[in-house]
C-alpha cells in the first residue's frame, strides 16, 4: 500500500489543497475519475455561461429595432456554438492534467476509486478487467468529490436517452421542442439558452413558481416574465416516460394528457457522490440525503478527514468552494483554526431576466421571527431603466439597527449588481454606507441605491 501525506478526492476546488500541500513539501495524491477541473469547468458554470452568452447575443439582436437599429440573424450555427465551448473546456482540463503529471507531485490517479477505510482508498476498478488496482492511504484526507445530476423515479425514464445538465451542454443538434422537468436555476438557464436559439420550450414544474428557493417576490417576478416566453405547466408532474420513433412521450399525472418532444431535459436537482466513493466505509457522518456533515472548521467526525464543496450540501457554488478551500488549508496545516463563515456568499441565475441574491430571503426572516424592514425599487423608475427600456426589481431587507440582512435583484446585470451588496454585507456595512455614498448618475447601480432609500 502506497502512503501519502495528503489525499485529495476530486479535482475541482480540491486542486488548491493539493497544490498548497505539495508546496509545503508534503507528498500528495489526487484521485479523479473524470476530466480534471471538476464540475464547474467541465459540466457546470463555465460551459453553461459560455453557451448562455450566445443566447444573450441573440436576444440583443432580436430586440435592437426598439432602439432604432434594424437587424436580422442570418443563421444560428448551433454546432459551432457548442464546439467553441467544448474546445475551451477540454483544452483547459487537458492543460490541468498535463501540469499535474509533469510536476511529479501531486501523483494523479485518474481512475475509478472508493474508500475502504477512513483514510484508505482502492484506486482502479477490479471489475474492468484491465489496468492496475492499488491501495493508497494518507495522514490527511480531503473529500471534495462533488455532486451529480439526480434522476427522479419516473417509470420508463431510465430506458430513454434523456438529457441531464451535463449532456445538455454538448448536444449536437438544436432541438425543435425541448421539454424540461424542473423549475430551478438549471432549468431556467438552459431554457433560456435553447429557447433564445429557437427551440420550443415546455417546462414542467411541481410547484406554483420557478426558482422557488429565491426570495418569494423575486421568484414570482421571474415566473411572470418567463411565462411570457415559454410554456410552463405548474403543479404538473410526469407519470411515465417512453421513447418511440425518436420522440419522447410524457404521460402527465391526473388528466394532464400527454406531451411529445424530440428532447427531454431532466433538471430536478443534484445528489452527492458519497455513494460512488463508498463514504460509509470511512465512518464519516452524512445527512439523510448523503451529504457529508462537517463542523465550522470543515472537519468531519473522523480526525484528519476534511470535506468541502458541493459534497457537503452547503452553498453549492464554485465560488463558495473556492472560499472554503482557504479555511480547509489553514485548519489542516496550521496550528490556528479559523471557522468558515458562510455569511454574505451570494449567487446568481444567468437566465433572462438575470437574478442575483445574497443573505436571507423575506420568507426565511418571517420563519425565524426576525424583525426587519424592506426597501424596494423598480428599474423602470430610474434614468438607466428608461435608457435600457427594461424593468426589474431590487429588494433589500435590513434589521431594526439598519444592518443588511439580505438583498435580492431581478433584471439586467443582476449578477454584477449583487456584488455591491455582498461587499457591503461582508464589511458589516449599514444602510447609511449605501445611502450616504454618491452614485454616478445615471448609472445602473443607482437602482440598488434607490431600494435602500425606500426602506420603511
C-alpha positions in Angstrom: 0.0 0.0 0.0 1.4 3.3 -1.1 1.5 6.0 1.7 1.0 9.8 1.1 0.9 12.7 3.5 -2.2 14.1 1.8 -5.0 12.6 -0.2 -7.4 14.8 -2.2 -10.5 13.3 -3.7 -11.8 15.4 -6.5 -10.1 17.9 -8.9 -12.2 21.0 -8.7 -11.5 23.3 -5.8 -9.6 20.4 -4.2 -6.7 21.2 -6.6 -5.8 24.2 -4.5 -5.4 22.0 -1.5 -3.2 19.6 -3.5 -1.0 22.4 -4.8 -0.6 24.1 -1.4 0.3 20.8 0.3 2.9 20.0 -2.4 4.4 23.4 -1.9 4.8 22.6 1.8 6.9 19.6 0.8 4.2 17.0 1.5 3.5 14.0 -0.7 0.1 14.4 -2.3 -2.3 12.1 -4.2 -5.2 13.3 -6.2 -8.0 10.9 -7.1 -10.3 11.9 -10.0 -12.1 9.5 -12.4 -13.3 12.2 -14.7 -11.7 15.1 -16.6 -9.6 17.4 -14.4 -11.2 20.7 -13.2 -14.3 19.5 -11.5 -18.0 20.1 -12.2 -17.6 23.9 -12.7 -15.1 23.7 -15.6 -16.3 20.6 -17.3 -20.0 20.3 -16.9 -21.2 23.3 -14.9 -20.7 27.1 -14.6 -18.0 27.6 -17.2 -19.5 25.9 -20.2 -23.1 26.9 -19.4 -22.2 30.6 -19.1 -20.3 30.4 -22.4 -23.4 28.9 -24.1 -25.7 31.3 -22.4 -23.7 34.3 -23.7 -24.6 33.2 -27.3 -28.3 33.3 -26.2 -27.8 36.8 -24.8 -26.3 37.9 -28.1 -29.3 36.6 -30.0 -31.7 38.3 -27.6 -29.8 41.6 -28.0 -30.1 41.4 -31.8 -33.7 40.5 -31.7 -34.5 43.5 -29.5 -32.4 46.0 -31.4 -35.2 47.5 -33.5 -36.8 49.2 -30.5 -33.6 51.3 -30.2 -33.8 52.3 -33.9 -31.4 49.6 -35.1 -32.8 47.3 -37.7 -31.0 43.9 -37.8 -31.6 40.3 -38.5 -30.0 37.0 -37.7 -28.8 35.2 -40.9 -28.1 31.9 -39.3 -27.5 30.3 -35.9 -24.8 27.7 -36.2 -25.6 25.6 -33.1 -22.9 23.1 -33.7 -20.3 25.9 -33.9 -21.6 27.4 -30.6 -21.2 24.0 -28.8 -17.9 23.3 -30.5 -16.4 26.6 -29.3 -17.3 25.9 -25.7 -16.3 22.3 -25.7 -12.9 23.2 -27.2 -12.2 25.8 -24.5 -13.3 23.4 -21.7 -11.5 20.4 -23.0 -8.3 22.3 -23.5 -8.3 23.8 -20.0 -9.0 20.4 -18.5 -6.2 18.8 -20.5 -3.8 21.6 -19.5 -4.5 21.0 -15.8 -3.8 17.3 -16.2 -0.6 17.9 -18.1 0.7 20.3 -15.5 0.0 17.9 -12.6 1.6 14.9 -14.4 4.7 17.0 -15.3 5.1 18.2 -11.7 5.8 14.8 -10.2 4.0 15.8 -7.0 1.0 15.5 -6.7 0.6 12.0 -8.0 -2.6 11.7 -10.1 -4.8 8.6 -10.0 -7.2 9.2 -12.9 -9.3 6.1 -12.3 -12.4 4.9 -10.5 -11.8 4.8 -6.8 -13.6 4.1 -3.5 -12.8 4.3 0.2 -12.1 1.0 2.0 -11.4 2.6 5.4 -11.3 6.2 6.9 -8.0 7.1 5.2 -7.5 4.4 2.6 -8.8 4.1 -0.9 -8.8 1.4 -3.6 -7.9 3.0 -6.9 -8.7 1.2 -10.1 -11.7 -0.9 -11.0 -11.2 -4.6 -10.5 -14.4 -5.4 -12.5 -13.0 -3.6 -15.6 -10.6 -6.5 -16.3 -7.8 -4.2 -17.3 -5.4 -1.8 -15.6 -3.8 -1.9 -12.2 -5.7 -1.9 -8.9 -3.9 -0.3 -6.0 -4.5 0.7 -2.4 -3.3 4.1 -1.1 -3.6 5.8 2.2 -2.8 9.2 3.7 -2.5 11.0 7.0 -4.9 13.8 6.0 -7.8 13.3 3.6 -9.8 16.0 1.8 -13.1 14.8 0.3 -14.1 17.2 -2.4 -15.9 14.7 -4.6 -18.8 16.9 -5.7 -22.3 16.0 -6.9 -24.0 14.7 -10.0 -27.5 15.2 -11.6 -30.2 13.3 -9.7 -32.8 11.2 -11.5 -36.4 11.3 -10.3 -38.2 7.9 -10.1 -40.4 8.4 -13.2 -41.4 5.0 -14.7 -39.7 4.4 -18.0 -37.3 7.4 -17.7 -34.2 5.3 -17.3 -35.0 3.4 -20.5 -34.9 6.6 -22.6 -32.0 8.8 -23.9 -33.0 11.8 -21.8 -30.7 14.7 -21.2 -29.3 15.7 -17.8 -27.5 19.0 -17.3 -24.2 17.5 -18.4 -25.4 16.1 -21.7 -27.4 19.2 -22.4 -24.1 21.2 -22.7 -22.8 19.1 -25.5 -25.8 18.4 -27.7 -25.0 18.0 -31.4 -28.3 19.4 -32.8 -30.6 22.1 -31.8 -33.9 20.5 -30.7 -37.2 21.6 -32.2 -39.1 21.0 -29.0 -37.4 20.6 -25.6 -39.4 19.5 -22.5 -37.7 20.4 -19.2 -38.7 18.7 -16.0 -37.7 21.0 -13.1 -38.1 24.6 -12.1 -34.8 25.5 -10.5 -31.8 27.5 -11.8 -30.5 24.8 -14.1 -33.9 24.6 -15.8 -34.1 28.4 -16.0 -30.6 28.8 -17.5 -30.9 26.0 -20.1 -34.4 27.0 -21.1 -33.0 30.5 -21.8 -30.1 29.1 -23.8 -32.2 26.7 -26.0 -35.2 29.0 -26.2 -33.3 32.0 -27.4 -31.8 30.0 -30.1 -35.2 28.9 -31.4 -36.2 25.8 -29.6 -39.8 25.5 -28.4 -39.7 25.1 -24.7 -42.2 23.4 -22.3 -41.3 23.3 -18.6 -43.0 21.0 -16.0 -42.8 22.4 -12.5 -44.1 20.6 -9.4 -44.8 23.8 -7.5 -46.5 27.0 -8.4 -43.4 29.0 -9.4 -40.0 28.9 -10.9 -36.9 29.5 -8.7 -38.8 28.6 -5.6 -35.6 28.9 -3.4 -35.2 32.6 -4.2 -36.9 35.4 -2.3 -40.6 34.8 -3.0 -41.2 38.2 -4.6 -38.2 37.7 -6.9 -39.4 34.1 -7.8 -42.9 35.4 -8.6 -41.4 38.2 -10.8 -39.2 35.7 -12.7 -42.1 33.3 -13.1 -44.3 36.0 -14.6 -41.6 37.1 -17.1 -40.5 33.6 -18.0 -44.1 32.6 -18.6 -44.3 35.3 -21.3 -41.6 33.5 -23.3 -42.2 29.8 -22.6 -45.0 27.4 -21.9 -44.8 26.5 -18.2 -47.1 23.9 -16.7 -47.2 24.4 -12.9 -48.2 21.8 -10.4 -47.5 19.2 -13.1 -45.6 16.0 -13.0 -44.8 13.3 -15.4 -46.3 9.9 -14.6 -44.4 7.9 -17.2 -41.9 8.5 -20.0 -41.3 6.5 -23.1 -39.2 6.9 -26.3 -40.6 5.9 -29.7 -39.7 6.9 -33.2 -37.1 9.5 -32.0 -39.7 11.2 -29.8 -40.2 11.4 -26.1 -43.7 10.8 -24.9 -44.6 12.0 -21.4 -47.8 10.9 -19.8 -48.8 13.6 -17.2 -50.3 12.9 -13.9 -54.0 13.3 -13.4 -55.9 14.3 -16.6 -53.0 16.3 -17.9 -52.8 14.3 -21.1 -49.5 13.7 -23.0 -46.6 15.7 -24.3 -44.3 14.9 -27.2 -40.8 16.3 -27.8 -37.7 15.5 -29.6 -35.6 16.1 -26.5 -36.2 15.8 -22.7 -34.1 17.5 -20.1 -34.3 16.4 -16.5 -33.2 19.1 -14.2 -34.6 18.1 -10.8 -31.5 18.7 -8.6 -28.2 17.1 -7.8 -27.0 14.4 -5.4 -23.7 13.9 -3.7 -21.1 11.4 -4.9 -20.7 9.9 -1.5 -22.3 6.6 -2.6 -19.9 6.2 -5.5 -16.9 7.0 -3.2 -18.2 4.5 -0.6 -18.0 7.1 2.1 -19.8 4.7 4.5 -16.5 2.8 4.8 -14.9 5.8 6.4 -17.3 6.2 9.3 -17.8 9.8 8.2 -21.2 11.1 9.2 -23.7 12.0 6.4 -27.1 13.6 6.4 -30.3 11.8 5.2 -29.5 12.9 1.6 -26.0 11.6 1.7 -24.2 14.9 2.1 -21.1 14.9 4.4 -21.5 16.6 7.7 -18.8 19.0 8.8 -18.2 21.4 11.6 -17.3 25.1 11.3 -13.7 24.1 10.5 -14.8 21.9 7.6 -13.7 18.8 9.7 -15.7 15.6 9.6 -16.3 13.5 12.7 -13.2 11.4 11.7 -9.9 13.1 12.8 -7.8 14.2 9.9 -10.6 13.9 7.3 -11.9 17.2 5.9 -14.7 17.9 3.4 -15.9 20.9 1.5 -17.5 22.0 -1.8 -20.8 20.7 -3.2 -20.4 17.3 -1.4 -21.2 19.0 2.0 -24.5 20.4 0.7 -23.9 24.0 1.9 -23.8 26.7 -0.8 -23.3 24.5 -3.8 -21.4 27.1 -5.8 -17.8 27.0 -7.1 -17.1 30.4 -5.5 -18.2 29.1 -2.2 -15.8 26.1 -2.6 -13.1 28.5 -3.6 -13.6 30.3 -0.3 -13.8 27.1 1.8 -10.6 25.8 0.4 -8.6 28.5 2.2 -10.2 27.6 5.5 -9.6 23.9 4.9 -5.9 24.5 4.2 -5.4 26.7 7.3 -7.3 24.3 9.6 -5.4 21.2 8.3 -1.8 22.6 8.0 -1.5 25.3 10.7 -1.9 25.5 14.4 -4.5 28.2 14.3 -8.0 27.1 13.3 -10.3 29.5 11.6 -14.0 28.8 11.2 -15.6 29.1 7.8 -18.3 31.7 7.7 -21.0 31.3 5.0 -22.3 34.9 5.7 -22.6 37.1 2.6 -21.8 34.5 0.0 -24.1 35.4 -2.9 -25.4 33.6 -6.0 -26.8 34.4 -9.4 -29.1 32.8 -12.0 -27.8 33.6 -15.5 -31.2 33.4 -17.3 -33.3 36.1 -18.9 -34.0 38.0 -16.7 -31.0 37.5 -14.5 -31.3 37.0 -10.8 -28.8 37.8 -8.0 -29.1 37.3 -4.3 -27.2 37.3 -1.0 -28.3 36.8 2.6 -31.7 36.0 3.9 -34.9 35.9 1.9 -38.0 37.5 3.3 -39.7 34.2 3.9 -36.7 33.0 5.9 -36.8 36.1 8.1 -40.5 35.5 8.7 -39.9 31.9 9.6 -37.2 32.9 12.0 -39.4 35.5 13.6 -36.8 38.2 12.9 -37.9 41.8 12.8 -36.9 43.5 9.6 -37.6 46.4 7.3 -38.0 46.3 3.5 -36.9 48.6 0.7 -37.8 48.1 -3.0 -37.1 49.9 -6.3 -38.1 49.1 -9.8 -35.6 49.6 -12.6 -38.2 51.4 -14.8 -38.3 54.3 -12.3 -34.6 55.1 -12.9 -32.9 57.0 -15.7 -30.9 54.0 -16.8 -34.1 51.9 -16.8 -35.5 54.3 -19.3 -32.4 54.1 -21.5 -32.4 50.3 -21.5 -36.2 50.1 -21.8 -36.0 47.3 -19.2 -37.6 46.7 -15.9 -36.7 44.8 -12.8 -36.9 44.7 -9.0 -34.2 45.4 -6.4 -35.2 44.4 -2.9 -33.3 44.9 0.4 -34.0 43.5 3.8 -32.4 45.2 6.9 -32.6 44.9 10.6 -34.1 47.4 13.0 -30.5 48.6 13.5 -30.1 49.1 9.7 -27.8 46.1 9.3 -28.2 44.5 5.9 -29.8 41.1 6.2 -30.4 40.3 2.5 -30.5 41.8 -1.0 -32.3 40.3 -4.0 -32.3 41.6 -7.6 -34.0 40.6 -10.8 -33.3 42.3 -14.0 -30.4 43.4 -16.3 -26.9 42.6 -14.9 -28.3 41.4 -11.6 -25.3 39.0 -11.3 -23.0 42.1 -11.3 -25.1 44.5 -9.2 -25.4 42.0 -6.4 -21.7 42.3 -5.6 -22.2 45.8 -4.2 -24.4 44.2 -1.6 -22.0 41.3 -1.0 -19.1 43.7 -0.3 -21.3 45.9 1.9 -22.5 42.9 4.0 -19.0 41.4 4.3 -17.7 44.8 5.6 -20.6 44.9 8.1 -21.9 47.9 6.3 -25.2 49.5 7.2 -27.9 51.3 5.2 -26.0 54.6 5.7 -23.0 53.2 3.9 -25.1 52.9 0.8 -27.4 56.0 1.1 -24.5 58.3 2.0 -22.4 57.3 -1.0 -22.5 59.5 -4.1 -23.5 57.3 -7.0 -22.8 58.1 -10.6 -25.8 59.4 -12.5 -27.4 57.8 -14.5 -25.5 54.5 -13.8 -27.5 51.3 -13.4 -26.2 51.0 -9.8 -28.5 53.9 -8.8 -31.3 51.3 -9.0 -30.0 49.4 -6.0 -29.3 52.6 -4.0 -32.9 53.6 -4.6 -34.1 50.4 -2.9 -32.1 51.4 0.2 -33.6 54.9 0.1 -37.0 53.3 0.0 -36.6 51.3 3.3 -39.6 51.6 5.5 
